[in-house]
Amino acid sequence: MKRILIAEDNDSNYLLMTFILKGHYEFLRASDGQEAVDKASTEHPDLILMDLKMPRMDGLTATKQIKGMLPNLPIVALTANAFDTDRHQAMEAGCDAFLAKPVSAADCLQTIDKLLK
């Protein structure tokens, strides 16, 4: 089963993502951007769901660092900030897709499936 790293500092958002992914994928958590960078290199996930606003290191900085190490690892930006500028910044940082919170289960699974094929 494919493994997804959920980089999310908010417990309720993390629980929602686990509810969506349960039965479809294995998952693990990073509570901030630095932890996401560390786990991307040690845990070898198949995809990362990356919150953009996190403590210690934000998701954009973490994405740039991860893409520098693992350029083929798909990263999906997850953010409550759904403005065009946010989408542009996420894609510029290296994200492969962009989902606005609150995310629908169908959109999330469809985006992940597309990136993992």
N, CA, C and O atoms as a printed pandas DataFrame, in Angstrom:
     atom_number atom_name residue_name chain_id  residue_number  x_coord  y_coord  z_coord
0              1         N          MET        A               1    0.839   -1.184    0.000
1              2        CA          MET        A               1    0.000    0.000    0.000
2              3         C          MET        A               1    0.884    1.248    0.000
3              4         O          MET        A               1    1.884    1.307    0.715
4              5         N          LYS        A               2    0.517    2.227   -0.792
5              6        CA          LYS        A               2    1.289    3.479   -0.889
6              7         C          LYS        A               2    1.190    4.239    0.427
7              8         O          LYS        A               2    0.175    4.195    1.121
8              9         N          ARG        A               3    2.298    4.950    0.752
9             10        CA          ARG        A               3    2.368    5.710    2.005
10            11         C          ARG        A               3    2.347    7.204    1.723
11            12         O          ARG        A               3    3.036    7.692    0.828
12            13         N          ILE        A               4    1.545    7.920    2.501
13            14        CA          ILE        A               4    1.426    9.364    2.357
14            15         C          ILE        A               4    1.863   10.035    3.647
15            16         O          ILE        A               4    1.423    9.668    4.737
16            17         N          LEU        A               5    2.731   11.019    3.507
17            18        CA          LEU        A               5    3.155   11.842    4.631
18            19         C          LEU        A               5    2.219   13.039    4.700
19            20         O          LEU        A               5    2.122   13.810    3.745
20            21         N          ILE        A               6    1.535   13.195    5.820
21            22        CA          ILE        A               6    0.641   14.329    6.035
22            23         C          ILE        A               6    1.388   15.345    6.893
23            24         O          ILE        A               6    1.607   15.116    8.082
24            25         N          ALA        A               7    1.776   16.460    6.295
25            26        CA          ALA        A               7    2.460   17.534    7.014
26            27         C          ALA        A               7    1.396   18.537    7.441
27            28         O          ALA        A               7    0.957   19.366    6.644
28            29         N          GLU        A               8    0.992   18.456    8.685
29            30        CA          GLU        A               8   -0.141   19.251    9.192
30            31         C          GLU        A               8    0.017   19.474   10.685
31            32         O          GLU        A               8    0.135   18.514   11.446
32            33         N          ASP        A               9    0.021   20.735   11.113
33            34        CA          ASP        A               9    0.183   21.046   12.532
34            35         C          ASP        A               9   -1.128   21.046   13.309
35            36         O          ASP        A               9   -1.108   20.938   14.535
36            37         N          ASN        A              10   -2.251   21.163   12.639
37            38        CA          ASN        A              10   -3.559   21.234   13.291
38            39         C          ASN        A              10   -4.135   19.819   13.449
39            40         O          ASN        A              10   -4.307   19.097   12.467
40            41         N          ASP        A              11   -4.426   19.439   14.688
41            42        CA          ASP        A              11   -4.899   18.079   14.962
42            43         C          ASP        A              11   -6.198   17.741   14.241
43            44         O          ASP        A              11   -6.331   16.641   13.704
44            45         N          SER        A              12   -7.162   18.666   14.216
45            46        CA          SER        A              12   -8.442   18.355   13.574
46            47         C          SER        A              12   -8.277   18.208   12.065
47            48         O          SER        A              12   -8.932   17.361   11.458
48            49         N          ASN        A              13   -7.416   19.012   11.448
49            50        CA          ASN        A              13   -7.156   18.855   10.012
50            51         C          ASN        A              13   -6.449   17.538    9.724
51            52         O          ASN        A              13   -6.741   16.875    8.729
52            53         N          TYR        A              14   -5.519   17.162   10.596
53            54        CA          TYR        A              14   -4.835   15.874   10.443
54            55         C          TYR        A              14   -5.838   14.722   10.544
55            56         O          TYR        A              14   -5.798   13.796    9.733
56            57         N          LEU        A              15   -6.731   14.771   11.528
57            58        CA          LEU        A              15   -7.725   13.711   11.692
58            59         C          LEU        A              15   -8.642   13.611   10.478
59            60         O          LEU        A              15   -8.997   12.510   10.057
60            61         N          LEU        A              16   -9.028   14.757    9.913
61            62        CA          LEU        A              16   -9.846   14.738    8.703
62            63         C          LEU        A              16   -9.109   14.030    7.571
63            64         O          LEU        A              16   -9.701   13.213    6.866
64            65         N          MET        A              17   -7.830   14.332    7.390
65            66        CA          MET        A              17   -7.055   13.704    6.316
66            67         C          MET        A              17   -6.919   12.196    6.549
67            68         O          MET        A              17   -6.979   11.422    5.594
68            69         N          THR        A              18   -6.738   11.773    7.788
69            70        CA          THR        A              18   -6.635   10.332    8.051
70            71         C          THR        A              18   -7.965    9.642    7.763
71            72         O          THR        A              18   -7.987    8.506    7.291
72            73         N          PHE        A              19   -9.065   10.321    8.045
73            74        CA          PHE        A              19  -10.390    9.774    7.746
74            75         C          PHE        A              19  -10.561    9.571    6.241
75            76         O          PHE        A              19  -11.095    8.553    5.800
76            77         N          ILE        A              20  -10.099   10.557    5.453
77            78        CA          ILE        A              20  -10.196   10.478    3.995
78            79         C          ILE        A              20   -9.308    9.362    3.441
79            80         O          ILE        A              20   -9.714    8.639    2.531
80            81         N          LEU        A              21   -8.104    9.222    3.987
81            82        CA          LEU        A              21   -7.110    8.290    3.436
82            83         C          LEU        A              21   -7.263    6.857    3.936
83            84         O          LEU        A              21   -6.805    5.920    3.282
84            85         N          LYS        A              22   -7.907    6.681    5.094
85            86        CA          LYS        A              22   -8.000    5.364    5.720
86            87         C          LYS        A              22   -8.610    4.352    4.746
87            88         O          LYS        A              22   -9.647    4.610    4.135
88            89         N          GLY        A              23   -7.957    3.210    4.614
89            90        CA          GLY        A              23   -8.434    2.168    3.721
90            91         C          GLY        A              23   -7.909    2.293    2.299
91            92         O          GLY        A              23   -7.960    1.337    1.526
92            93         N          HIS        A              24   -7.405    3.473    1.957
93            94        CA          HIS        A              24   -6.855    3.703    0.619
94            95         C          HIS        A              24   -5.324    3.735    0.638
95            96         O          HIS        A              24   -4.667    3.237   -0.276
96            97         N          TYR        A              25   -4.771    4.332    1.701
97            98        CA          TYR        A              25   -3.328    4.540    1.806
98            99         C          TYR        A              25   -2.889    4.384    3.250
99           100         O          TYR        A              25   -3.687    4.541    4.174
100          101         N          GLU        A              26   -1.614    4.073    3.435
101          102        CA          GLU        A              26   -0.997    4.177    4.755
102          103         C          GLU        A              26   -0.603    5.644    4.911
103          104         O          GLU        A              26   -0.407    6.338    3.914
104          105         N          PHE        A              27   -0.486    6.121    6.145
105          106        CA          PHE        A              27   -0.115    7.516    6.329
106          107         C          PHE        A              27    0.729    7.688    7.576
107          108         O          PHE        A              27    0.671    6.882    8.504
108          109         N          LEU        A              28    1.508    8.746    7.579
109          110        CA          LEU        A              28    2.290    9.148    8.728
110          111         C          LEU        A              28    2.228   10.657    8.816
111          112         O          LEU        A              28    1.843   11.320    7.853
112          113         N          ARG        A              29    2.602   11.207    9.961
113          114        CA          ARG        A              29    2.432   12.635   10.202
114          115         C          ARG        A              29    3.741   13.345   10.466
115          116         O          ARG        A              29    4.662   12.812   11.085
116          117         N          ALA        A              30    3.785   14.576    9.970
117          118        CA          ALA        A              30    4.807   15.545   10.352
118          119         C          ALA        A              30    4.052   16.754   10.886
119          120         O          ALA        A              30    3.103   17.215   10.251
120          121         N          SER        A              31    4.452   17.274   12.038
121          122        CA          SER        A              31    3.724   18.372   12.677
122          123         C          SER        A              31    4.215   19.753   12.262
123          124         O          SER        A              31    3.600   20.761   12.612
124          125         N          ASP        A              32    5.319   19.808   11.516
125          126        CA          ASP        A              32    5.815   21.088   11.004
126          127         C          ASP        A              32    6.686   20.829    9.776
127          128         O          ASP        A              32    6.969   19.681    9.436
128          129         N          GLY        A              33    7.099   21.888    9.126
129          130        CA          GLY        A              33    7.865   21.760    7.890
130          131         C          GLY        A              33    9.204   21.064    8.062
131          132         O          GLY        A              33    9.609   20.278    7.206
132          133         N          GLN        A              34    9.898   21.347    9.165
133          134        CA          GLN        A              34   11.190   20.705    9.383
134          135         C          GLN        A              34   11.030   19.201    9.555
135          136         O          GLN        A              34   11.823   18.422    9.026
136          137         N          GLU        A              35   10.017   18.800   10.286
137          138        CA          GLU        A              35    9.751   17.376   10.470
138          139         C          GLU        A              35    9.380   16.722    9.131
139          140         O          GLU        A              35    9.733   15.570    8.880
140          141         N          ALA        A              36    8.667   17.467    8.274
141          142        CA          ALA        A              36    8.312   16.949    6.941
142          143         C          ALA        A              36    9.568   16.696    6.109
143          144         O          ALA        A              36    9.673   15.669    5.439
144          145         N          VAL        A              37   10.515   17.626    6.151
145          146        CA          VAL        A              37   11.777   17.455    5.429
146          147         C          VAL        A              37   12.508   16.220    5.950
147          148         O          VAL        A              37   12.979   15.389    5.173
148          149         N          ASP        A              38   12.595   16.111    7.267
149          150        CA          ASP        A              38   13.298   14.980    7.883
150          151         C          ASP        A              38   12.633   13.645    7.518
151          152         O          ASP        A              38   13.319   12.697    7.136
152          153         N          LYS        A              39   11.317   13.571    7.632
153          154        CA          LYS        A              39   10.614   12.314    7.354
154          155         C          LYS        A              39   10.585   11.978    5.867
155          156         O          LYS        A              39   10.543   10.804    5.499
156          157         N          ALA        A              40   10.608   12.990    5.014
157          158        CA          ALA        A              40   10.639   12.716    3.568
158          159         C          ALA        A              40   11.894   11.926    3.209
159          160         O          ALA        A              40   11.855   11.034    2.362
160          161         N          SER        A              41   13.004   12.259    3.860
161          162        CA          SER        A              41   14.260   11.585    3.531
162          163         C          SER        A              41   14.445   10.262    4.271
163          164         O          SER        A              41   15.161    9.386    3.787
164          165         N          THR        A              42   13.816   10.100    5.432
165          166        CA          THR        A              42   14.022    8.869    6.194
166          167         C          THR        A              42   12.900    7.844    6.030
167          168         O          THR        A              42   13.151    6.641    6.097
168          169         N          GLU        A              43   11.678    8.301    5.818
169          170        CA          GLU        A              43   10.521    7.400    5.764
170          171         C          GLU        A              43   10.116    7.010    4.337
171          172         O          GLU        A              43    9.349    6.066    4.150
172          173         N          HIS        A              44   10.622    7.726    3.339
173          174        CA          HIS        A              44   10.374    7.432    1.916
174          175         C          HIS        A              44    8.888    7.310    1.561
175          176         O          HIS        A              44    8.452    6.274    1.059
176          177         N          PRO        A              45    8.106    8.378    1.823
177          178        CA          PRO        A              45    6.691    8.322    1.443
178          179         C          PRO        A              45    6.541    8.366   -0.085
179          180         O          PRO        A              45    7.461    8.766   -0.798
180          181         N          ASP        A              46    5.381    7.955   -0.568
181          182        CA          ASP        A              46    5.097    7.994   -2.003
182          183         C          ASP        A              46    4.541    9.347   -2.431
183          184         O          ASP        A              46    4.573    9.687   -3.614
184          185         N          LEU        A              47    4.025   10.128   -1.460
185          186        CA          LEU        A              47    3.442   11.432   -1.740
186          187         C          LEU        A              47    3.362   12.196   -0.424
187          188         O          LEU        A              47    3.284   11.595    0.648
188          189         N          ILE        A              48    3.382   13.528   -0.511
189          190        CA          ILE        A              48    3.238   14.371    0.678
190          191         C          ILE        A              48    2.043   15.302    0.497
191          192         O          ILE        A              48    1.891   15.942   -0.543
192          193         N          LEU        A              49    1.196   15.367    1.528
193          194        CA          LEU        A              49    0.160   16.394    1.618
194          195         C          LEU        A              49    0.731   17.473    2.529
195          196         O          LEU        A              49    0.947   17.230    3.717
196          197         N          MET        A              50    0.980   18.667    1.985
197          198        CA          MET        A              50    1.747   19.698    2.681
198          199         C          MET        A              50    0.890   20.915    3.025
199          200         O          MET        A              50    0.464   21.664    2.147
200          201         N          ASP        A              51    0.649   21.092    4.330
201          202        CA          ASP        A              51    0.031   22.326    4.794
202          203         C          ASP        A              51    1.048   23.446    4.550
203          204         O          ASP        A              51    2.250   23.228    4.703
204          205         N          LEU        A              52    0.590   24.618    4.180
205          206        CA          LEU        A              52    1.532   25.694    3.873
206          207         C          LEU        A              52    1.868   26.559    5.077
207          208         O          LEU        A              52    2.955   27.133    5.136
208          209         N          LYS        A              53    0.962   26.663    6.031
209          210        CA          LYS        A              53    1.191   27.489    7.226
210          211         C          LYS        A              53    1.437   26.580    8.421
211          212         O          LYS        A              53    0.504   26.023    8.998
212          213         N          MET        A              54    2.724   26.438    8.786
213          214        CA          MET        A              54    3.091   25.592    9.925
214          215         C          MET        A              54    4.186   26.274   10.723
215          216         O          MET        A              54    4.887   27.145   10.207
216          217         N          PRO        A              55    4.335   25.878   11.990
217          218        CA          PRO        A              55    5.411   26.446   12.817
218          219         C          PRO        A              55    6.782   25.901   12.413
219          220         O          PRO        A              55    6.886   24.932   11.660
220          221         N          ARG        A              56    7.800   26.529   12.917
221          222        CA          ARG        A              56    9.202   26.142   12.732
222          223         C          ARG        A              56    9.665   26.298   11.301
223          224         O          ARG        A              56   10.664   26.977   11.062
224          225         N          MET        A              57    8.985   25.701   10.340
225          226        CA          MET        A              57    9.285   25.869    8.920
226          227         C          MET        A              57    7.973   25.758    8.157
227          228         O          MET        A              57    7.228   24.793    8.326
228          229         N          ASP        A              58    7.696   26.750    7.317
229          230        CA          ASP        A              58    6.432   26.717    6.573
230          231         C          ASP        A              58    6.501   25.695    5.434
231          232         O          ASP        A              58    7.572   25.205    5.078
232          233         N          GLY        A              59    5.332   25.391    4.880
233          234        CA          GLY        A              59    5.240   24.371    3.845
234          235         C          GLY        A              59    5.943   24.720    2.540
235          236         O          GLY        A              59    6.431   23.826    1.848
236          237         N          LEU        A              60    6.006   26.006    2.191
237          238        CA          LEU        A              60    6.700   26.398    0.958
238          239         C          LEU        A              60    8.199   26.131    1.077
239          240         O          LEU        A              60    8.813   25.585    0.161
240          241         N          THR        A              61    8.781   26.520    2.208
241          242        CA          THR        A              61   10.213   26.285    2.438
242          243         C          THR        A              61   10.500   24.786    2.484
243          244         O          THR        A              61   11.479   24.316    1.903
244          245         N          ALA        A              62    9.645   24.041    3.177
245          246        CA          ALA        A              62    9.825   22.591    3.260
246          247         C          ALA        A              62    9.734   21.950    1.879
247          248         O          ALA        A              62   10.517   21.057    1.553
248          249         N          THR        A              63    8.780   22.405    1.067
249          250        CA          THR        A              63    8.629   21.863   -0.289
250          251         C          THR        A              63    9.888   22.091   -1.108
251          252         O          THR        A              63   10.363   21.180   -1.786
252          253         N          LYS        A              64   10.432   23.305   -1.049
253          254        CA          LYS        A              64   11.661   23.609   -1.800
254          255         C          LYS        A              64   12.803   22.690   -1.374
255          256         O          LYS        A              64   13.546   22.183   -2.214
256          257         N          GLN        A              65   12.939   22.477   -0.059
257          258        CA          GLN        A              65   14.023   21.621    0.436
258          259         C          GLN        A              65   13.811   20.165    0.015
259          260         O          GLN        A              65   14.758   19.491   -0.392
260          261         N          ILE        A              66   12.577   19.685    0.113
261          262        CA          ILE        A              66   12.296   18.293   -0.260
262          263         C          ILE        A              66   12.505   18.085   -1.751
263          264         O          ILE        A              66   13.091   17.082   -2.157
264          265         N          LYS        A              67   12.037   19.011   -2.566
265          266        CA          LYS        A              67   12.202   18.883   -4.018
266          267         C          LYS        A              67   13.675   18.956   -4.410
267          268         O          LYS        A              67   14.078   18.383   -5.423
268          269         N          GLY        A              68   14.484   19.661   -3.609
269          270        CA          GLY        A              68   15.924   19.693   -3.850
270          271         C          GLY        A              68   16.570   18.332   -3.629
271          272         O          GLY        A              68   17.531   17.976   -4.312
272          273         N          MET        A              69   16.041   17.575   -2.677
273          274        CA          MET        A              69   16.571   16.238   -2.354
274          275         C          MET        A              69   15.895   15.149   -3.186
275          276         O          MET        A              69   16.549   14.230   -3.679
276          277         N          LEU        A              70   14.570   15.270   -3.333
277          278        CA          LEU        A              70   13.752   14.226   -3.963
278          279         C          LEU        A              70   12.838   14.871   -5.015
279          280         O          LEU        A              70   11.641   15.035   -4.781
280          281         N          PRO        A              71   13.401   15.235   -6.168
281          282        CA          PRO        A              71   12.637   16.009   -7.161
282          283         C          PRO        A              71   11.410   15.294   -7.720
283          284         O          PRO        A              71   10.494   15.956   -8.209
284          285         N          ASN        A              72   11.365   13.969   -7.664
285          286        CA          ASN        A              72   10.232   13.225   -8.229
286          287         C          ASN        A              72    9.147   12.880   -7.220
287          288         O          ASN        A              72    8.145   12.260   -7.575
288          289         N          LEU        A              73    9.337   13.276   -5.965
289          290        CA          LEU        A              73    8.342   13.000   -4.934
290          291         C          LEU        A              73    7.174   13.981   -5.081
291          292         O          LEU        A              73    7.370   15.187   -4.936
292          293         N          PRO        A              74    5.960   13.485   -5.369
293          294        CA          PRO        A              74    4.821   14.392   -5.529
294          295         C          PRO        A              74    4.431   15.057   -4.205
295          296         O          PRO        A              74    4.364   14.410   -3.160
296          297         N          ILE        A              75    4.176   16.369   -4.281
297          298        CA          ILE        A              75    3.750   17.133   -3.118
298          299         C          ILE        A              75    2.480   17.893   -3.483
299          300         O          ILE        A              75    2.422   18.597   -4.491
300          301         N          VAL        A              76    1.470   17.735   -2.640
301          302        CA          VAL        A              76    0.190   18.424   -2.827
302          303         C          VAL        A              76    0.067   19.489   -1.746
303          304         O          VAL        A              76    0.095   19.174   -0.556
304          305         N          ALA        A              77   -0.069   20.746   -2.154
305          306        CA          ALA        A              77   -0.277   21.835   -1.203
306          307         C          ALA        A              77   -1.698   21.768   -0.666
307          308         O          ALA        A              77   -2.653   21.596   -1.423
308          309         N          LEU        A              78   -1.827   21.904    0.651
309          310        CA          LEU        A              78   -3.128   21.960    1.319
310          311         C          LEU        A              78   -3.164   23.247    2.123
311          312         O          LEU        A              78   -2.354   23.429    3.031
312          313         N          THR        A              79   -4.091   24.141    1.805
313          314        CA          THR        A              79   -4.124   25.400    2.537
314          315         C          THR        A              79   -5.507   26.009    2.576
315          316         O          THR        A              79   -6.328   25.803    1.682
316          317         N          ALA        A              80   -5.746   26.763    3.633
317          318        CA          ALA        A              80   -6.999   27.514    3.742
318          319         C          ALA        A              80   -6.920   28.778    2.890
319          320         O          ALA        A              80   -7.943   29.386    2.574
320          321         N          ASN        A              81   -5.711   29.167    2.524
321          322        CA          ASN        A              81   -5.511   30.346    1.674
322          323         C          ASN        A              81   -5.615   29.932    0.220
323          324         O          ASN        A              81   -4.653   29.427   -0.358
324          325         N          ALA        A              82   -6.775   30.142   -0.370
325          326        CA          ALA        A              82   -7.034   29.625   -1.718
326          327         C          ALA        A              82   -7.007   30.711   -2.786
327          328         O          ALA        A              82   -7.688   30.594   -3.805
328          329         N          PHE        A              83   -6.235   31.755   -2.564
329          330        CA          PHE        A              83   -6.130   32.818   -3.558
330          331         C          PHE        A              83   -5.185   32.392   -4.676
331          332         O          PHE        A              83   -4.350   31.508   -4.486
332          333         N          ASP        A              84   -5.317   33.023   -5.843
333          334        CA          ASP        A              84   -4.447   32.697   -6.972
334          335         C          ASP        A              84   -2.976   32.884   -6.625
335          336         O          ASP        A              84   -2.130   32.116   -7.081
336          337         N          THR        A              85   -2.661   33.910   -5.813
337          338        CA          THR        A              85   -1.264   34.129   -5.430
338          339         C          THR        A              85   -0.731   32.961   -4.602
339          340         O          THR        A              85    0.430   32.578   -4.747
340          341         N          ASP        A              86   -1.581   32.390   -3.727
341          342        CA          ASP        A              86   -1.168   31.240   -2.920
342          343         C          ASP        A              86   -0.907   30.033   -3.809
343          344         O          ASP        A              86    0.077   29.317   -3.624
344          345         N          ARG        A              87   -1.791   29.813   -4.773
345          346        CA          ARG        A              87   -1.628   28.704   -5.718
346          347         C          ARG        A              87   -0.331   28.893   -6.513
347          348         O          ARG        A              87    0.433   27.945   -6.695
348          349         N          HIS        A              88   -0.091   30.098   -6.975
349          350        CA          HIS        A              88    1.119   30.392   -7.761
350          351         C          HIS        A              88    2.378   30.154   -6.915
351          352         O          HIS        A              88    3.338   29.544   -7.385
352          353         N          GLN        A              89    2.367   30.637   -5.671
353          354        CA          GLN        A              89    3.526   30.442   -4.788
354          355         C          GLN        A              89    3.780   28.963   -4.528
355          356         O          GLN        A              89    4.930   28.526   -4.505
356          357         N          ALA        A              90    2.720   28.195   -4.332
357          358        CA          ALA        A              90    2.868   26.764   -4.070
358          359         C          ALA        A              90    3.465   26.054   -5.280
359          360         O          ALA        A              90    4.366   25.228   -5.134
360          361         N          MET        A              91    2.971   26.370   -6.461
361          362        CA          MET        A              91    3.484   25.726   -7.670
362          363         C          MET        A              91    4.929   26.164   -7.939
363          364         O          MET        A              91    5.753   25.367   -8.389
364          365         N          GLU        A              92    5.222   27.421   -7.664
365          366        CA          GLU        A              92    6.588   27.925   -7.840
366          367         C          GLU        A              92    7.559   27.229   -6.879
367          368         O          GLU        A              92    8.716   26.994   -7.228
368          369         N          ALA        A              93    7.096   26.904   -5.688
369          370        CA          ALA        A              93    7.932   26.216   -4.689
370          371         C          ALA        A              93    8.193   24.763   -5.078
371          372         O          ALA        A              93    9.133   24.145   -4.579
372          373         N          GLY        A              94    7.354   24.213   -5.974
373          374        CA          GLY        A              94    7.564   22.840   -6.420
374          375         C          GLY        A              94    6.389   21.908   -6.193
375          376         O          GLY        A              94    6.489   20.719   -6.497
376          377         N          CYS        A              95    5.277   22.412   -5.667
377          378        CA          CYS        A              95    4.116   21.555   -5.462
378          379         C          CYS        A              95    3.582   21.070   -6.809
379          380         O          CYS        A              95    3.627   21.787   -7.808
380          381         N          ASP        A              96    3.084   19.854   -6.812
381          382        CA          ASP        A              96    2.557   19.247   -8.036
382          383         C          ASP        A              96    1.057   19.453   -8.186
383          384         O          ASP        A              96    0.513   19.294   -9.279
384          385         N          ALA        A              97    0.383   19.807   -7.087
385          386        CA          ALA        A              97   -1.062   20.056   -7.112
386          387         C          ALA        A              97   -1.395   20.943   -5.915
387          388         O          ALA        A              97   -0.577   21.138   -5.015
388          389         N          PHE        A              98   -2.616   21.472   -5.929
389          390        CA          PHE        A              98   -3.050   22.444   -4.921
390          391         C          PHE        A              98   -4.486   22.122   -4.531
391          392         O          PHE        A              98   -5.361   22.039   -5.394
392          393         N          LEU        A              99   -4.733   21.941   -3.239
393          394        CA          LEU        A              99   -6.087   21.712   -2.737
394          395         C          LEU        A              99   -6.391   22.740   -1.650
395          396         O          LEU        A              99   -5.578   22.973   -0.756
396          397         N          ALA        A             100   -7.574   23.351   -1.740
397          398        CA          ALA        A             100   -7.989   24.335   -0.746
398          399         C          ALA        A             100   -8.770   23.651    0.369
399          400         O          ALA        A             100   -9.568   22.747    0.120
400          401         N          LYS        A             101   -8.531   24.094    1.594
401          402        CA          LYS        A             101   -9.279   23.608    2.757
402          403         C          LYS        A             101  -10.561   24.412    2.872
403          404         O          LYS        A             101  -10.545   25.603    2.561
404          405         N          PRO        A             102  -11.653   23.836    3.295
405          406        CA          PRO        A             102  -11.781   22.415    3.609
406          407         C          PRO        A             102  -11.814   21.584    2.328
407          408         O          PRO        A             102  -12.543   21.900    1.388
408          409         N          VAL        A             103  -11.023   20.529    2.305
409          410        CA          VAL        A             103  -10.879   19.697    1.116
410          411         C          VAL        A             103  -11.967   18.621    1.097
411          412         O          VAL        A             103  -12.321   18.055    2.132
412          413         N          SER        A             104  -12.482   18.357   -0.086
413          414        CA          SER        A             104  -13.464   17.267   -0.195
414          415         C          SER        A             104  -12.713   15.950   -0.354
415          416         O          SER        A             104  -11.639   15.902   -0.954
416          417         N          ALA        A             105  -13.285   14.895    0.185
417          418        CA          ALA        A             105  -12.655   13.568    0.101
418          419         C          ALA        A             105  -12.457   13.164   -1.358
419          420         O          ALA        A             105  -11.399   12.651   -1.723
420          421         N          ALA        A             106  -13.462   13.392   -2.182
421          422        CA          ALA        A             106  -13.381   12.993   -3.593
422          423         C          ALA        A             106  -12.253   13.728   -4.320
423          424         O          ALA        A             106  -11.481   13.114   -5.056
424          425         N          ASP        A             107  -12.160   15.041   -4.111
425          426        CA          ASP        A             107  -11.098   15.820   -4.762
426          427         C          ASP        A             107   -9.720   15.378   -4.285
427          428         O          ASP        A             107   -8.787   15.264   -5.079
428          429         N          CYS        A             108   -9.600   15.131   -2.996
429          430        CA          CYS        A             108   -8.324   14.718   -2.422
430          431         C          CYS        A             108   -7.872   13.375   -3.002
431          432         O          CYS        A             108   -6.745   13.246   -3.480
432          433         N          LEU        A             109   -8.753   12.386   -2.957
433          434        CA          LEU        A             109   -8.399   11.058   -3.457
434          435         C          LEU        A             109   -8.135   11.070   -4.963
435          436         O          LEU        A             109   -7.238   10.377   -5.444
436          437         N          GLN        A             110   -8.908   11.848   -5.697
437          438        CA          GLN        A             110   -8.701   11.934   -7.151
438          439         C          GLN        A             110   -7.330   12.558   -7.465
439          440         O          GLN        A             110   -6.620   12.085   -8.353
440          441         N          THR        A             111   -6.967   13.610   -6.740
441          442        CA          THR        A             111   -5.672   14.271   -6.944
442          443         C          THR        A             111   -4.525   13.321   -6.617
443          444         O          THR        A             111   -3.553   13.235   -7.368
444          445         N          ILE        A             112   -4.636   12.612   -5.504
445          446        CA          ILE        A             112   -3.592   11.665   -5.091
446          447         C          ILE        A             112   -3.465   10.535   -6.115
447          448         O          ILE        A             112   -2.363   10.201   -6.551
448          449         N          ASP        A             113   -4.601    9.953   -6.492
449          450        CA          ASP        A             113   -4.590    8.857   -7.463
450          451         C          ASP        A             113   -3.910    9.282   -8.766
451          452         O          ASP        A             113   -3.113    8.534   -9.333
452          453         N          LYS        A             114   -4.229   10.471   -9.227
453          454        CA          LYS        A             114   -3.656   10.993  -10.484
454          455         C          LYS        A             114   -2.131   11.119  -10.372
455          456         O          LYS        A             114   -1.405   10.760  -11.300
456          457         N          LEU        A             115   -1.653   11.628   -9.236
457          458        CA          LEU        A             115   -0.219   11.841   -9.059
458          459         C          LEU        A             115    0.546   10.532   -8.842
459          460         O          LEU        A             115    1.731   10.453   -9.166
460          461         N          LEU        A             116   -0.104    9.523   -8.309
461          462        CA          LEU        A             116    0.597    8.268   -8.015
462          463         C          LEU        A             116    0.541    7.268   -9.168
463          464         O          LEU        A             116    1.144    6.200   -9.071
464          465         N          LYS        A             117   -0.158    7.578  -10.244
465          466        CA          LYS        A             117   -0.239    6.651  -11.383
466          467         C          LYS        A             117    0.948    6.811  -12.288
467          468         O          LYS        A             117    1.053    6.115  -13.298
